Amino acid sequence: MKSNEAVPTVSVFGIPVCKWGMQETVAYLTQVINSGVPHHIITANPIMMMAAIENPDYKAMMKTAELIIPDGTGVVWASQKGGEPVAERVPGYDLLHELMKQGEKLGWRVYLLGSTPEVIQETARRLAAQYPGVTIAGYHDGYFGPDEDEEIIQEIIQAAPHLLFVARGADTQEPWIAKYKATLGVPVMMGVGGSFDVISGRTKRAPKAFQKLRLEWLYRLLKEPTRFGRMMALPKFAIRVLREKENLTKMG
């Protein structure tokens, strides 16, 4: 199964973002799991897009992913400004749960990687309780260096999961998945950022009102003011979109 040919995309600053909504994305990834072909799924937000604009290596890495979904509101907005709108926002947190629901029906195996030992343990416990039809095939915290990569890779290969969720921060998790994708051989490998913190109960997701107004980023900033530096990428991205909207979807 050659993924990229079947996926309708819009180029946002040269990054091919999938046009599908949640339902089509889940259906496609179910096919991917049936095929067994390794796929790297990136949940793109404006912070990652700015990293790609400013760092050619990060952009090149993103372009090796088989599927890039519009996780951030800003990415959805950018596709509209460029004249080729995506169907809807596909939040990575919601996609994780939709894939778990599908795994519940189909008996999938899941490996969880990242966050602190306490958070990953509680995440594994809660997901196992919520989706008893899914096998949590293994988990490991995210506090390891390159010298431990081989050991963790072997552990994941032994666990033989259908899904690998990695929560190590976008600057680390995406390059790590890209580097070891072929070796790991997991059908669906996806970076999930702070999702384990929310699932474990360590942090709360933005209230529905913030979600409806597309202000989840503001809620997170109010809760974690230390994120301010990273959040500066949002206005930078917006300015770049407005300035270059005529050529936004033509950039390679």
C-alpha positions in Angstrom: 0.0 0.0 0.0 1.6 3.2 -1.1 0.0 5.8 1.2 0.8 9.2 -0.2 -0.7 8.6 -3.6 -4.1 7.9 -2.1 -4.2 10.9 0.3 -5.6 14.2 -0.9 -3.4 17.0 0.4 -3.1 20.8 0.4 0.4 22.3 0.5 0.8 24.7 3.4 4.3 26.3 3.1 5.4 23.2 1.2 4.0 20.8 3.9 1.4 18.4 2.4 -1.5 18.5 4.9 -4.3 15.9 4.5 -7.7 17.3 3.5 -9.7 14.6 5.1 -11.9 14.9 8.2 -11.8 12.6 11.2 -14.0 9.8 9.8 -12.0 9.4 6.6 -8.7 9.6 8.5 -9.7 6.8 10.9 -11.0 4.7 8.0 -7.8 5.2 6.1 -5.6 4.3 9.1 -7.7 1.1 9.6 -6.7 0.1 6.1 -3.1 1.0 6.9 -3.1 -1.3 9.9 -4.6 -4.1 7.8 -1.8 -3.6 5.3 1.0 -3.6 8.0 3.0 -0.9 6.1 4.8 1.5 8.6 3.2 5.0 8.6 4.4 8.1 10.4 1.4 10.3 11.3 2.2 13.9 12.2 -0.4 16.1 13.9 0.6 19.5 12.6 0.0 22.7 14.4 1.4 26.3 13.8 4.3 25.8 16.1 5.5 22.8 14.1 4.8 24.6 10.8 7.0 27.5 11.9 9.7 25.1 12.9 9.5 23.7 9.4 9.6 27.2 7.8 12.7 28.2 9.9 14.5 24.8 9.8 15.0 23.0 6.5 16.0 19.8 8.2 12.7 19.8 10.3 10.8 20.5 7.1 12.5 17.7 5.2 11.7 15.3 8.1 8.1 16.3 8.2 7.8 15.6 4.4 8.9 12.0 4.9 5.7 11.4 7.0 3.0 9.3 5.2 0.2 11.4 6.7 0.1 15.0 8.1 -3.2 15.9 9.7 -4.4 19.5 10.5 -4.3 19.3 14.3 -4.1 23.0 14.9 -6.8 25.6 14.2 -4.2 27.8 12.6 -3.3 25.1 10.0 -7.0 24.8 9.1 -7.2 28.6 8.8 -4.1 28.7 6.6 -5.6 26.1 4.2 -8.7 28.4 3.9 -6.6 31.5 3.3 -4.6 29.6 0.6 -7.9 28.7 -1.2 -7.8 25.0 -0.6 -9.5 24.3 2.7 -9.2 21.0 4.6 -12.5 19.3 5.6 -12.1 20.1 9.3 -9.6 20.2 12.2 -8.5 16.7 13.2 -7.1 17.0 16.8 -4.5 14.5 17.7 -6.0 13.9 21.1 -9.4 13.0 19.5 -7.7 10.9 16.8 -5.9 8.9 19.5 -9.3 8.1 21.1 -11.0 7.3 17.8 -8.2 4.8 16.9 -8.6 3.3 20.4 -12.3 2.8 19.7 -11.5 1.2 16.4 -8.9 -1.0 18.2 -11.5 -2.0 20.7 -13.6 -3.5 17.9 -10.7 -5.1 16.0 -8.4 -6.3 18.9 -5.4 -4.0 18.2 -2.3 -3.9 20.2 -0.9 -0.5 21.4 2.5 0.6 22.8 2.8 3.9 24.7 6.1 5.8 24.8 6.9 9.1 26.6 6.1 11.4 29.5 7.1 10.7 33.1 7.1 7.2 34.6 4.0 8.1 36.8 2.1 9.6 33.9 2.8 6.8 31.4 1.8 4.2 34.0 -1.5 5.9 34.8 -2.2 6.5 31.1 -1.7 2.8 30.4 -4.0 1.9 33.3 -6.8 4.3 32.2 -6.7 3.4 28.5 -6.8 -0.3 29.4 -9.8 0.3 31.6 -11.6 2.5 29.0 -10.8 0.2 26.1 -10.6 -3.4 27.4 -10.7 -4.8 23.9 -7.3 -3.2 23.1 -4.2 -4.8 24.4 -1.7 -2.4 26.0 1.3 -4.3 24.7 3.8 -2.2 26.6 4.9 1.2 27.7 8.0 3.2 28.6 8.6 6.7 29.8 10.2 9.4 27.6 13.3 9.9 29.8 15.9 8.1 27.8 18.8 9.2 25.7 20.1 8.0 22.3 22.2 5.4 24.0 19.0 3.6 25.1 17.2 3.9 21.7 18.2 0.4 20.6 16.9 -1.3 23.8 13.6 0.5 23.6 13.2 -0.2 19.8 13.7 -3.9 20.5 11.2 -3.8 23.3 8.6 -2.2 20.9 9.4 -4.8 18.1 8.9 -7.6 20.7 5.5 -6.1 21.7 4.4 -6.1 18.0 1.9 -3.3 18.4 -0.5 -2.0 15.7 -0.3 1.5 17.1 2.6 3.4 18.7 1.8 6.6 20.4 4.8 8.8 21.3 4.6 11.8 23.7 8.0 13.4 23.9 7.4 17.0 22.6 7.2 17.8 18.8 10.9 18.7 18.6 11.9 15.2 19.8 9.1 12.8 19.0 8.7 13.5 15.3 12.4 13.2 14.4 12.7 10.1 16.6 9.8 8.4 14.8 11.1 9.4 11.4 14.6 8.1 12.2 13.4 4.6 13.4 10.2 4.2 11.4 11.6 1.5 9.1 13.3 -0.4 12.0 10.2 -0.3 14.2 7.9 -1.5 11.5 4.7 -0.4 13.4 1.8 0.3 11.0 0.7 3.5 12.7 3.2 5.7 14.6 2.0 9.0 15.9 3.4 11.8 18.1 0.7 12.8 20.6 2.4 15.7 22.5 0.7 16.3 25.8 -2.1 13.8 25.4 -0.8 11.4 28.0 -0.9 14.3 30.6 -4.6 14.8 29.9 -5.5 11.1 29.8 -3.7 10.4 33.1 -5.5 13.3 34.7 -2.3 15.3 35.3 -3.7 18.2 33.3 -7.2 19.1 32.0 -8.2 19.6 28.4 -9.6 23.0 27.5 -13.3 23.4 28.3 -15.8 22.9 25.5 -16.3 26.7 25.2 -12.6 27.2 24.5 -12.7 24.3 22.0 -15.7 25.7 20.1 -14.1 29.2 19.9 -10.9 27.5 18.7 -9.0 29.0 21.7 -7.5 25.8 23.2 -4.1 27.4 22.8 -5.2 30.4 25.0 -6.5 28.1 27.7 -3.1 26.2 27.7 -1.2 29.5 27.9 -3.3 30.7 30.8 -2.7 27.4 32.6 1.0 27.2 31.7 2.5 30.8 31.3 5.9 29.1 30.7 4.6 28.2 27.2 4.6 31.9 26.2 7.9 31.6 24.4 6.7 28.8 22.2 3.3 30.4 21.7 5.1 33.4 19.9 5.1 31.1 16.9 1.3 31.6 16.6 1.3 35.3 15.6 4.5 34.7 13.5 2.6 32.0 11.6 -0.5 34.1 11.2 1.5 37.1 9.8 3.4 34.7 7.4 0.0 33.3 6.2 -1.5 36.7 5.6 1.6 38.0 3.9 2.0 35.0 1.6 -1.5 33.7 1.1 -1.4 34.1 -2.7 1.5 31.7 -2.9 0.8 29.7 0.2 -0.3 26.5 -1.5 2.3 26.7 -4.3 5.4 26.6 -2.1 7.5 23.5 -2.4 
